[in-house]
Structures are given as C-alpha cells and as structure tokens.
Amino acid sequence: MENAVAESIRPHAENVLVLFDHHDPKLRKERRTPGGILLPDDVEPTPVDAIPAVIVAAGPGRYAPWNPSVFLPSECAGKEGKRCWVDNKHSGQPVPINGVEHRMVREQDVLMVDE
C-alpha cells in the first residue's frame, strides 16, 4: 500500500512525506523501561526526542538561493521505505492518506536515514 502512495504522491522541492512508527502496526515495537515495565502504545516520547519514521515519498530538491542555476538534490530522494528519525513529532503538516495520518516535513527536520 505504501508503494502505491509513494507512486501517486510526489512532494514539492525539499519536502519529505513520512509515516511515524506509532501509526504503522508493522513497525510498532514493544517498548519497555529499563526495569522491564511494558509501556502502552499511547505513551509518546517527549517532543524533544528524535521520532522514528519511515520515508514514504521525497521531493527532488531545490535550487540554491545564492545561485538559481545550481540545483541541490534532496538527500532523501530515492530512499522511500527507509527508516529515518525526525527532529520533532510536532514538525511538519499532517496529511491524512487512506485514513492514516502522515506528516509532510522539511528535509532539514530529518536527522538521519537508516541505510
């Protein structure tokens, strides 16, 4: 299903469409405290933590502001389906697709991508 979304949606410029892990049952992991207590799904990490997500689609990039003839390609382009970590769960705009809330974030909010 995510492949169909990635083919039909192409973000503009340096935007990246992500799906946070807590929305995808396949990616949801059992979370435990160091003492072994199981945390329920509704317990969210604090907003300052890096939030794990999956790249659904990425824009091609943007032109350099200092020289419009220089194109800066997106580092997330071509990495659809890869895990990434987003700076803040409140970053970006919510985008509901097929009843699931995705987020459109700027590429600069993506901290790292799992190769």
Secondary structure, DSSP 8 states (H G I E B T S, - for coil): -HHHHHHH----TTEEEEEEGGG-TTT---EE-TT--EE-TT----TTS-EEEEEEEE--EEEETTEEEEEEE-SSTT-TT-EEEES-TT-SEEEEETTEEEEEEEGGGEEEE--
